[in-house]
């Protein structure tokens, strides 16, 4: 099923970006529990599972984070980057009736197995606080840098080409049609569910742990929201399975490929456009295009075009060459566009 979010002209002017630390903790737990762990997070997941082994609320977390997700764990921030503590306080203050309704919509028959809403709120808030401290907070500085860099790129797309260009670059399954945003789901049934914004606009939220899904709230209580995979996540966890293998040096790569091509290959651990690469490397866009053509011909870089824009990303072969991936480990350091999308990941959804 696809989701259509209709926006009036006034609501288009209120499209904004935000990051939710509480949501990232919940999505990280979901990945650690094995429900949606993209292979790029494999090094983090290994450590997270060990830390979760003694979590007293593990059965409750399993119940809430399997399948469709209850919206009370995924707030839409009123500011660009709230503190985790502020979002946790909001969770603790949630209306038990709202929590009960969200659980019924998301879990359906399984909701009857949960404790009463007030008790559930207290227990899950405590579990989220422990999980954030153990799993997310130690890495938050790096995660925040990746998320804020993504916000900067999206803002540039908005400045360069307006709303149409912004959505064209957001994700291949997110499409802007005059007056609405269409998010395609994994199951291409042809059915479309329309979501309103209630006059509150739309909030776009990059996510580290949401990959590969695009997550939409079917019944937003205020602003509509789209959580999409942030670019640059491959830089977070280092190299999995690299052991004691020596990492190729920049000078060594440059001696083989040439300085500019070596720098391009290193930079393309995240999807980047030609103008941004030119600015980073201090060369002309024409020179970047020429070098990218050579790297593509060697199978080290791939290019994806969306609308008027093109993004470049290194392949697995390129990641092995830079030392960001082990030849025997297909996941670590490899740039990927994201294999799937889930529309309606938040309750009440599919």
N, C-alpha and C positions, 0 to 999 in steps of 0.2 A: 504494500500500500504506500502511496505517496501522500505527502502532507503539503497543503497549500496555505501559506500565511498571507492574508490579504492586508495591504497597507494603503491607507489613504495618502494623499499628498502631504498632509500634515504629519502623518506617522513616518513617512519616508525621511522627513527632516529630523525625526527623533531616533533614527537608527544609531546605535552606539555600541561600544565594546566594553567588556568587563572580564575579570578573572575571579573565580570563586575557589579559595583554598579549601573550603569544606567539601565542595564537589570533587576537587582533585583527590582528596583523601578517600572519599567514597568510591570514586572510580579506580583509585589505586588498590583499594581493598577488593573490588570486583576482579581486577586483574590478578591479584595475588591468590584469590580463591579459585582461579582457573576458569572464570566465566567469560572473560574477554581479553586474555593476555596476548597482546601482539608480541611477536618474537623479538622485537627491538628491546622490549623490557625484560628479557630473560635474565640478565645479570641481577637486576633489581628484584625480580620475583623470587629468585632463589633465596636471597637474604630475607625478604619479607615473609616468606612462608615459615622460615625457621623462627622468626620473631612472633608470628601469629600462633604458634603451636600452643602457647600457654594463655591465650586470650580467653577469658571466662565466657564472653558473649559470642563465641564463634558460631554456635548454632543459630543465634538470632541474626547475626550478620549474613550467614548463608541463606537464611529465609528471605531477608529483605533485598539482597543484591543478586539473586538468581532470577533471570528473565526480565520482565518489565520492572522498571524502577520507580519507587514512590517519590514524588516530587519534593517532599519535605526535606530530603537529604541533598537536594540540588537547588539551593536558593539562587535567585537572580539578583545580583547585587545592585544596590542603588548607586554605588560609586564604582570607579574603574577597578580598584584593587583593595577590597576590604581586608582587615586583619582576620585571621582564623578565629581569634577569640570573639570577635564581634559576631561572626556568623554562628559560632557555637552557642553564644548567648541567645541568638534568634531561634535556634533549634530548640533550646531548652524552654523558650517562652511560647512555642507553637501551641495552637489550640488543639487539645486532644481530639475534638470532634473532626477537625480537618485531617489530623493524622489518621484517624480511624477510617475516614472516607477514602483517603489516598491508598491505604493498605488494602481496602476492599476492592478498589479499582485496579490496582497493580497486581495483587496476589490472588484475587478472586477466591476460589475455594480454600486456598492455603491461608487466607487471612484469619480464619477461625482458629488456627493453631497458635496465633500470637497472643502475648499477654495483653491485658487492658491497655488502652492507648496511653494513659498517664504513666503507667509503669514502663511501658515500652519506650516512651520518650526519655525517661530518666536513664534507663539502661543503655539505650543506643547512643545518647549524648556522651555518657561516660566512656563507652567503647570507642566512639569517634575521637574523643580527646586523647585516649591512650594510643590509638592507632596513628593519629597525626604526630604525636611526640615520637613514636618509635619508627614510623615508616616514611613520613613525608617531611617533617621538619628538618631532619639532618640533610636533606637534599633540596630544601626549598629555595635557597639562594640561586642554585643553578636552574631549577625549574622556573623560577620567576624570570630569570634572564632570558630563557627560551621563549616564555609566554610574552614577555614585553617586546622582544624582538619581532615576534609574529605580529603583535598589535601594530608595531611601526610599519611593517610591510603592508598590512591591510589599510592603514591610514594613507600610505603613499598611493595605493591602488585607487582609493576613493578620490584623492586629490587629482590623480592623473586622468581618470576616466569616469568619475562619478559612480553612482550606485550600480549601474550595469557592469562596469569593469570590476568593482568590488566583488560582486557575486560570481562573476566569470572566473575569478582567481581563487575563490574560497574553497571550492571542492567540485570535482567533476559531476557530482550528483545534486548539486545545488544550482538551480537555474532561476534567473530573474526574468519574469514575464511582466509586461506592463501592469503595474498595480499589485503584483503578488510575487512571493518567493515560493518556488516549488522544490521540495526535497523528496527525491526518489528513494524508495525503500529497497531492501534486499529482495523482497518478493514483488516482482513487477506484475501485479495483477491487473493494472489499469484503473483500479479504484483510487479515488482521491478524497482525502479527508480535509475539510477546510477548518482552519484555526483562526480565530479572531484575536486582536490585540487589546480590545477594550479601550482603544484610544491611547494606550500606553507605549506604543512603538515596539521595536524589536531590538533585542540585545544579542550580539554575536560574541561567543565565548570560546576562545581557543582552549584546547585541553591537551595535556601531556598523556594522561592515562586513558582518555576516551578512544584513542586510535584502536581500530580503524573506523569506528562508527561515527556517523553524524547523528546527534541525539536531539530530538525535538519533543517539547512538552505538548501533549495533545489538548490539554485543558488548562492553560496558564491562568493563574489567579490575578496576575497584573500584566506586565510586559511579556510578549512572546519571546522565546529564546531558541537559539540554535547553537549547540555545542559542536565544534568541528575540530578535527585533528590539527594541532599546531605544527608548523614546520620546524625543523631543526631538532626534533626529539632524539635523533640518532647521536647527537653530541653528548648526551647526558651520562650514559653509564659506562663509557669507555669500551674496551674490547673484551668480549666474552670469549673464553677458551683460548686466549692468546698465549697463556703460560709464560714461558721464558723466551719466546721467540723474539729476536731483535727487531725493533721497529725501524722501517726504512727512514733514513734522515732526509730532510728537505733538500740538502745538497746532493744526496745520492739520487733522488728522484729527478732533480733539475739536470743532473749530468746525463741522464738517460732521455728524459722527455723535453728538456729545455725549461728554463725558469718559469715562464708564463704558463705553460701547460701543466707543470707540476703544481703551481699555485692554484690553478683552476680546479684541478682534480681534488686537491685538499679542501677547497672551499665548497665543493659540491656535495658535501655530506648532507646538505639541506637543499631543497629546491630554490633556485635563484634565477632571476631574469638576466638578460644580457646587460642592460644598463647598470644594474647593481653590481654585477661582476666587474664591469669596466671601472666603476668608481672604486671598488675595493682594491683592484690590482693596479690602478693608475695607468690604464691603457685605453685605447679607443674602442668603442663598441664594434667597429669593423674588425679590429684585431682579435677581439674576443670571439666573434663569430667564426673567424678563420681557424683559430685554435680549437674551438668546440667541434668544428667539422672534422678535424683530424682525430680528435678524441672519440667522437661518435663512430668514425670509420674503424677505429681500433676496438670498438665494443666497450669502451671505458666510461662513456657518458650516454645518457638517453635524454631526449627532448620531448616534452608534451606541450602541445598548443591548445589553448582554450580561448576562443574569441580572438581578440587582437593581441593577446599576450602569449609568450612562450616561456616555460620554465625548464631549466636543465638540472639534471641530477646524475650523480655517478652510479654506475651499475655495481653489481657484486664484484666483477673483475676489477673495477676501479678501486673499490674498497679494499680488496686484498692487496692491490699494488701499493696503496698508501699505508698499509699496516693497520687499517681500522677493522678488518675482518680476518678471521682465521680461514685458511683454505678449506678446512673441514667443518666450519661452522657457518651455515648459510644466513644466520640472522644478524650477527654483530656488525655494526658500523655500516650496514648496507642501506643506502637510500631507497625508500619505497614510496609509491604514491598512495598506498592504502587500498587493500583489495575489496573492501565492502563498505556498506553504509546501512545504518539502521534508522529508519524514520519512526518516531514514536517511541523512543527508548524510555521516556519518562511517562509516568502514569497520568491519566489513564490511557494506556497505549495497547500495542499488540503483544 
